[in-house]
Amino acid sequence: MDTQLLVAVIAGSVALIGHALANILGRWRDVRLKVLEFKLQRYQDFLSAACELMVRPAFESQFRFANTLNVINLMGGKSVLLEVEKLVENYNNEKWSAKKQDKIINQIIACMRSDLGSSLDGLEAFKFPFIVPDIPPSEPRPRERHHE
């Protein structure tokens, strides 16, 4: 076989394999990014529903919170699922403890951060602030005064 032909076949094969590999890696990165975005949105939904349930304990808010937990059961990371299990067990326990619930939610937030790829360096014992509104929903919001 001619040397030039052999070099051309090898160069073409390498280019073809390189292109295919680049496409595969690009698609794999895109899929991982979409999974990460999906998880982030579901975790945000969970925190929003938890906040809503704390502020407005009603059937609708409890239903939304339960739905977010059910979705997390499908896609959450292992550590998140183990903490969600503790949350449900504490909630269903006759000796339910708000203090324990707060600790579990704090741990869920830490696990969610870790599941999304954030480092917990130095935050292992950190108490994540869980901020809820302190104005009852029935009170009108104060309006800004405009000066002319």
NORBEL-V540309 format. One record per residue. N is the residue number from 1. PHI is phi in radians with two decimals (* if undefined). OMEGA is omega in whole degrees, -180 to 180 (* if undefined). Layout:
n;phi;omega
N;PHI;OMEGA
N;PHI;OMEGA
This chain:
n;phi;omega
1;*;-180
2;-1.16;-178
3;-1.08;-180
4;-1.13;179
5;-1.15;179
6;-1.09;178
7;-1.11;-180
8;-1.16;179
9;-1.14;180
10;-1.14;180
11;-1.10;178
12;-1.13;179
13;-1.13;179
14;-1.09;179
15;-1.12;180
16;-1.14;179
17;-1.13;178
18;-1.09;179
19;-1.13;180
20;-1.10;180
21;-1.13;178
22;-1.09;177
23;-1.12;180
24;-1.09;-180
25;-1.13;177
26;-1.12;178
27;-1.15;179
28;-1.07;178
29;-1.10;179
30;-1.11;179
31;-1.13;179
32;-1.08;179
33;-1.13;178
34;-1.14;177
35;-1.11;179
36;-1.08;178
37;-1.10;179
38;-1.11;179
39;-1.07;180
40;-1.02;-180
41;-1.13;180
42;-1.17;178
43;-1.19;176
44;-1.12;178
45;-1.06;179
46;-1.06;-179
47;-1.12;178
48;-1.14;180
49;-1.16;178
50;-1.11;178
51;-1.08;179
52;-1.06;180
53;-1.13;179
54;-1.19;-176
55;-1.49;-178
56;-2.21;180
57;-1.21;179
58;-2.52;-180
59;-0.96;-176
60;-1.07;-179
61;-1.23;178
62;-1.18;179
63;-1.12;178
64;-1.10;179
65;-1.07;179
66;-1.08;178
67;-1.10;180
68;-1.13;177
69;-1.14;179
70;-1.13;177
71;-1.17;179
72;-1.07;176
73;-1.07;180
74;-1.49;-170
75;-2.26;-177
76;-1.20;176
77;-1.20;-176
78;-0.97;-178
79;-1.14;178
80;-1.14;-179
81;-1.10;179
82;-1.13;178
83;-1.28;177
84;-1.09;177
85;-1.05;178
86;-1.12;179
87;-1.06;-179
88;-1.17;179
89;-1.07;179
90;-1.12;-179
91;-1.10;-178
92;-1.47;-178
93;-1.32;177
94;-1.05;-179
95;-1.73;-180
96;-0.90;-179
97;-2.23;177
98;-1.12;180
99;-1.10;178
100;-1.15;179
101;-1.05;178
102;-1.06;179
103;-1.11;-179
104;-1.17;179
105;-1.09;176
106;-1.04;180
107;-1.20;177
108;-1.08;179
109;-1.07;178
110;-1.06;180
111;-1.17;177
112;-1.12;178
113;-1.03;-180
114;-1.12;-180
115;-1.11;179
116;-1.51;176
117;1.74;178
118;-1.40;178
119;-1.35;177
120;-1.85;-180
121;-0.92;179
122;1.38;-178
123;-1.95;-177
124;-1.00;-178
125;-1.83;-177
126;-1.21;175
127;-1.70;-179
128;-1.19;179
129;-1.25;177
130;-1.93;-171
131;-1.69;176
132;-2.20;179
133;-1.10;177
134;-1.94;176
135;-1.74;178
136;-1.02;-177
137;-1.09;-178
138;-1.43;-180
139;-1.40;177
140;-1.21;179
141;-1.32;176
142;-1.14;-179
143;-1.75;176
144;-1.30;175
145;-1.66;178
146;-1.76;180
147;-1.67;-180
148;-1.68;*
